[in-house]
Amino acid sequence: MEDGVAAVPVANQTVCDIERTTLATALDAYVAITGSAPTSEADLVTEGLLRTEVQSYDVDATGAVVPAPGSTCT
């Protein structure tokens, strides 16, 4: 049982890493397709690069991936 409890933070960080990589890849693809950074994460959905917006991260005004408000991801 104790091993399972210890695995939760590792699993959570893995999800964070996957979401960050997914969003960063979509951002790179968006720039390659359009020639400019998106104005919001919704642009990535509209362009078909994401099915839905990523919950743990956002895109800031400079186009950088940042933790979403309230997210436990860093």
C-alpha positions as CSV (number, residue, x, y, z in Angstrom):
1,M,0.0,0.0,0.0
2,E,2.8,2.4,0.9
3,D,4.4,2.0,-2.6
4,G,1.1,3.1,-4.2
5,V,0.9,6.3,-2.1
6,A,4.5,7.1,-3.0
7,A,3.8,6.6,-6.7
8,V,1.0,9.2,-6.8
9,P,3.4,12.2,-7.0
10,V,5.4,10.5,-9.7
11,A,2.3,9.8,-11.7
12,N,1.1,13.4,-11.3
13,Q,4.4,14.8,-12.5
14,T,4.3,12.4,-15.5
15,V,0.9,13.7,-16.5
16,C,2.3,17.3,-16.1
17,D,5.3,16.5,-18.3
18,I,3.0,14.9,-21.0
19,E,0.6,17.9,-21.0
20,R,3.5,20.4,-21.2
21,T,5.1,18.5,-24.0
22,T,1.8,18.2,-25.9
23,L,1.1,21.9,-25.6
24,A,4.7,22.9,-26.6
25,T,4.5,20.6,-29.6
26,A,1.2,22.2,-30.6
27,L,2.6,25.7,-30.2
28,D,5.6,24.8,-32.4
29,A,3.3,23.4,-35.1
30,Y,1.1,26.5,-34.9
31,V,4.0,28.8,-35.5
32,A,5.3,26.6,-38.4
33,I,1.8,26.6,-40.0
34,T,0.9,30.3,-39.4
35,G,4.2,32.0,-39.0
36,S,3.2,33.6,-35.7
37,A,2.5,32.7,-32.1
38,P,-1.1,32.0,-31.1
39,T,-3.0,34.7,-29.2
40,S,-4.5,32.0,-26.9
41,E,-4.6,28.3,-26.4
42,A,-8.0,28.3,-28.1
43,D,-6.2,29.1,-31.3
44,L,-4.5,25.7,-31.1
45,V,-7.9,24.0,-30.8
46,T,-9.4,26.0,-33.7
47,E,-6.4,25.1,-35.9
48,G,-7.0,21.4,-35.1
49,L,-3.7,21.0,-33.2
50,L,-5.4,20.1,-29.9
51,R,-8.8,18.5,-29.4
52,T,-9.3,20.5,-26.2
53,E,-7.4,23.0,-24.2
54,V,-4.8,21.6,-21.8
55,Q,-6.0,21.8,-18.2
56,S,-2.7,22.1,-16.4
57,Y,-1.0,24.7,-18.6
58,D,-1.8,27.9,-20.4
59,V,-0.2,29.9,-23.2
60,D,0.9,33.4,-21.9
61,A,0.9,36.6,-24.0
62,T,4.4,35.9,-25.3
63,G,3.4,32.4,-26.5
64,A,5.2,30.6,-23.6
65,V,3.8,27.6,-21.8
66,V,3.0,28.5,-18.2
67,P,1.2,26.6,-15.4
68,A,-2.5,27.3,-15.4
69,P,-3.9,29.1,-12.3
70,G,-4.5,26.5,-9.6
71,S,-2.4,23.9,-11.4
72,T,-0.1,21.7,-9.3
73,C,2.2,21.4,-12.4
74,T,5.3,23.5,-12.5
